[in-house]
Amino acid sequence: METLFAALIGGVLAVAGGLVVAIAGNRGERRRWRRDTQLKVNTELLSALQGLMRRMIDVAYLQDTRGSERSSRVVEAYHDATIVWNSAMYAALLVSPQEMVARIPGLDREVDRLLDQAMARAWSRTDFRQERRQLGRLAAEYLNIARTAAGSPKIPLHSIWTWDTDPALSLLERGSDQERPDSARTSD
């Protein structure tokens, strides 16, 4: 009887130990899945932003050919890039931590503002680069928040645009955790 009782207790302890290991392993797997998924959607969001900007630049550089066949192709390509951007944005909103989610509307508002500017007139390369400067800085800030959430350290990046080498007004270097208010934005 004692042998049977000892075997029964040993069996219960083995099952309980197995459950503890399974639960702990499952939590670890969920954490890894969440981190990997967040990294994937953040990469897709930044890639979609790059594609959208490339198409927006094409819109901004259109001369007096609006309504032409080339203009129609450029606008259609921009429209397609917008669909990719919106899909990536919604995916990031679904799985990202609150700090990153809070930055996404600011990125989207800046994209909308830039499109309005791009369509207002034909731009020179230099002028439209200056107009895009704030978006590059917001995206760099988002990138660093994504790195931190993935367990990587921040990097000294004040803009995702390599041509933007002026650290003046850099949100990251000021240590700001807040998006700049609309009243503080400047059009270069």
QUITA-V897902 format. One record per backbone hydrogen bond with DSSP energy under -0.5 kcal/mol. NH is the residue of the N-H (numbers start at 1). CO is the residue of the C=O. If there is no record, write none. Layout:
# QUITA-V897902
<<NH/CO> <NH/CO>>
This chain:
# QUITA-V897902
<<5/1> <6/2> <7/3> <8/4> <9/5> <10/6> <11/7> <12/8> <13/9> <14/10> <15/11> <16/12> <17/13> <18/14> <19/15> <20/16> <21/17> <22/18> <23/19> <24/20> <25/21> <26/22> <27/23> <28/24> <29/25> <30/26> <31/27> <32/28> <33/29> <34/30> <35/31> <36/32> <37/33> <38/34> <39/35> <40/36> <41/37> <42/38> <43/39> <44/40> <45/41> <46/42> <47/43> <48/44> <49/45> <50/46> <51/47> <52/48> <53/49> <54/50> <55/51> <56/52> <57/53> <58/54> <59/55> <60/56> <61/57> <62/59> <65/63> <68/65> <72/68> <73/69> <74/70> <75/71> <76/72> <77/73> <78/74> <79/75> <80/76> <81/77> <82/78> <83/79> <84/80> <85/81> <86/82> <87/83> <88/84> <89/85> <90/86> <91/87> <92/88> <93/89> <94/90> <95/91> <96/92> <100/97> <101/97> <102/98> <103/100> <104/100> <104/101> <105/101> <107/103> <108/104> <109/105> <110/106> <111/107> <112/108> <113/109> <114/110> <115/111> <116/112> <117/113> <118/114> <119/115> <120/116> <120/117> <121/117> <123/60> <128/124> <129/125> <130/126> <131/127> <132/128> <133/129> <133/130> <136/132> <137/133> <138/134> <139/135> <140/136> <141/137> <142/138> <143/139> <144/140> <145/141> <146/142> <147/143> <148/144> <149/145> <150/146> <151/148> <152/147> <157/155> <158/156> <160/136> <162/160> <164/161> <165/163> <167/165> <170/167> <174/170> <175/172> <176/171> <184/181> <185/181> <185/182> <188/186>>
